[in-house]
Amino acid sequence: MQNTSNTNSGGNAPDTGPASPARKRAEARVKELLADRESNQPIWIRSPKSGPEHFTGFSRAKLYEGAGKGFWRSVSIRQPGQTRGTRLFNLPSILAFIEKCEAEANAAAAAKEGLAR
């Protein structure tokens, strides 16, 4: 005997049709992730043992400080029960922070120049 009952009879299932908002968000996120992977830069970086980090020029201390203040994303990868792990920093979020700082500095300089006139 074949079950022909409608499994979506409750009406509580999320709309996953081609034009649903959830699907559009997911497609946008997939495109963003693919664009990140097409660049020659990694998405996640480790802090350097010594000297500045290659892509940002930040020291190990500055990477941890910025992550602690919430300026950029970081994650600790470790096994359950372990006290030590590997801390990774999200490079796109660090670069976005640097660009934001540059834009703020440019705006402040422009405002200062406007006041001097």
N, C-alpha and C positions, 0 to 999 in steps of 0.2 A: 504494500500500500504506500502510495506516495503522499508526502506531507505538502499540501498546497496552501498552508496558512501563511498569512503575511507576517513576517518577522518584525516589521516596522510599524506595528499597529499602535504602539504607545505614543507615537509622535514626539518622543524625547530624543531621538537619534539626531546627531548634528547634521546639518545640511552640508553634504560634501559634493554637491553638484559642481559643474564646471565654472559657475559664476559665484560660488559662495565666498563670503569674506574670509573664512578660514583657509580655503584653498588658495585664494589670492595672496594671503599673508605667507603661506607656506611656499608658494612659487617665488615670491619676492625674496624670501630667505634663501632658497636654493640658488637663485641667481646671484645673490650677494656672496654666498659661500663659494660658488664656482668662480666668480670674479676674483676672490681672494686667492684661490688656488692657481689661477692663471698667471699671477704676478710671480716674479722671481724671489719674492720674500716669503719667509715662513709666517705662519699664523701665530704660532707660539714659540717663545724663545726662553732660554735659560739664562740665569744671571751669570756673569763671567766670574771665574775664580780670581782673576786679578786684571786690573786695567779696565778700560771702558768697554761696554757692550758694542758689538760691531755695527748694528743698524741704527742705534739711537745715540750712542756716545755717552750713555748714562753709566755710572758706576753701579756696582752691586748694591751699595747702600741706598743710592738714589732710586733704584728700581723697587726695593723693598719699601722705602719711605712713601713713594708715590702710590704703590698698591695699598699700603696701610691707610693712607688718607682717602682712598677711593678715587684717585685721579685716573687710574686705568685698571683693567681687569687682570686678575691673577688667580691661579688655582694650584692647590697642593695635591699631587698625585701620590697616594700611599696605600699600602695594603691595610686592611682592618687589623687593629691591634698594634700596628707599628707606630713608633713615636717619630720616626724620621721619614721623609718622603722627598719628592722632587718638586720644587716650586717652579711653575711656568708662568710667563707673563704674556699677555695678549698684545702682539706687536701692532695690529691696526688701532687698538685703543690708545696705545702710547703715542703713535704718530698723530692720531686725531687730537690728543691733548696738546702736543707740540704745536700743531697748526692753530688750535684755539688760542694758545698763548701768543703766537705770532700775530693773529688777527687782533687780539686785545691790545697788544703793544702798538700795532699800527694805528688802531683807532685812537688810542691815548695820544700818540704822537701827532695825529691829525688834529685832534681837539686842542692840543697845546699850541700847535702852529696857528690854528684859527683864532685863539685867544691873543696871540702875540701880534696879530695884525691890527 
